[in-house]
Amino acid sequence: MHDVINPANEQVIASVPSATVEETDEAIVRAHEAFPAWRDLAPGDRANLLRAFSDVVRDHAEELAQLEVANAGHTISNARWEANNVANVLAYYAGAPERLFGRQIPVPGGIDITFKEPVGVVGVIVPWNFPMPIAGWGFAPALAAGCTVVLKPAEITPLTAIRLGELALEAGIPAHVFTVVTGKGSVVGQRFVDHELVRKVVFTGSTEVGQGIMAGAARQVKAVTLELGGKSANVIFADADLEKAAASAPYGVFDNAGQDCCARSRILVQRSVFDRFMELFEPAVKGVKVGDPLLDATEMGPLVSKAQFDTVSGFLDGSAPIAFQGECPDGPGYWLPATVLAPVDSTARVFQEEIFGPVVVVTPFEDEADAIRLANDSEYGLSGSIWSRDLGRAIRVSRAIESGNLSVNSHSSVRYWTPFGGYKKSGLGRELGPDALDAFTETKNVFISTEE
Ligand code: NAD
């Protein structure tokens, strides 16, 4: 059993079983047995079941959101968005079974057609930072493709995943088609990698664990999608709407207390407007409302755990100057204030390493080429923003930054209609968007001779 702790007050709120290797194998075997019937269901029937699942999740969105506030310390407004995101992603991919097209390819001597066939059992491994959306981005397209799914939430944030597993059954998804297995990464997650009957692993988490998963999957030539770390740049040019860039910058990095793989945790500002930007940025940071995550007005809650609090605090070791900080509650809970480190050189550890907490570095740059050089001076390449009123420059810089998801004059990264994933050590493969089912299907080619 594993105790689940509310990070806003350090109270134990639940105790959840830690599955053994044998129990994990049992879930995988059952998912394998459930696969043929799910795969062979008429596409319209599978679509209807996914729509029903979406509806049930939406009906329980408030309950799921409250659970996430208690388990992960997310603000209630974020948690409501997250629960509805699961419902939206299910509804979006409910349109897929009836559109899982193959192709007819012109060939001599006959007809050539391709089929998209589900790979089989998919293992989805989820981190603690966005337990609901990241689970949904894996299981919704996998189920739509006709795969069955075993899903492992992070040990410290299992509650919403467990509830989603129950809601799937309530919606009529057949038993063992979608199974949530709680427990340790080194036991349950590793079994998804090692078990021959799991034919695909979707992993979101740290780059280090992701590398191990990729190496393990190689032994069985098993497909993987990896969504890993990030150290994204928010690049602000002198010709930008500086007021808007400064006012929005805190929300590009401090959302979810900075525990966001897309956090724009490196702000690069053109030197000619650096001082002006910092003048505007300071009140914006101090204005972020930090406190009880259950209050509608709260914009930032606590860190998820004591371990994460210690890790993030470890970066505030005096090696980089603190320009200013916001405020946060005293007393129990894993609270840290929004913290701005500036000016920071690109060789500094805080510039290079993912902090995954409410800490941002600000670094000046000279010109467009320097901005691109600094933005790409990272082993990661997940997300990022470009602020400029010059459309040509915004497009040039968007094309030059080695990153999977960029936004111009905005901080949005993840929209379920569009592909999401990383360059370099931020990952492999793409989730979401119109092509997500490719990650859960094999392409089968069949040639039919028309010769007499
Ligand atoms: P983590 O890598 O420690 O754990 C992620 C998941 O993997 C957990 O469920 C864990 O139990 C499991 N796991 C651990 N060891 C395993 C093993 N040997 N085999 C199989 N599974 C194992 O990461 P975390 O600390 O939970 O999450 C934070 C990290 O996730 C950050 O680095 C963040 O950037 C990254 N992240 C990336 C994205 C993205 O989309 N790119 C999204 C969210 C989080």
Boltz pocket constraint, residues with backbone or C-beta under 6 A from the ligand:
constraints:
  - pocket:
      binder: B
      contacts: [[A, 125], [A, 126], [A, 127], [A, 128], [A, 129], [A, 130], [A, 134], [A, 152], [A, 153], [A, 154], [A, 155], [A, 183], [A, 184], [A, 185], [A, 186], [A, 188], [A, 189], [A, 190], [A, 191], [A, 193], [A, 204], [A, 205], [A, 206], [A, 207], [A, 209], [A, 210], [A, 212], [A, 213], [A, 226], [A, 227], [A, 228], [A, 229], [A, 230], [A, 260], [A, 261], [A, 354], [A, 356], [A, 382], [A, 422], [A, 426], [A, 427]]
      max_distance: 6.0
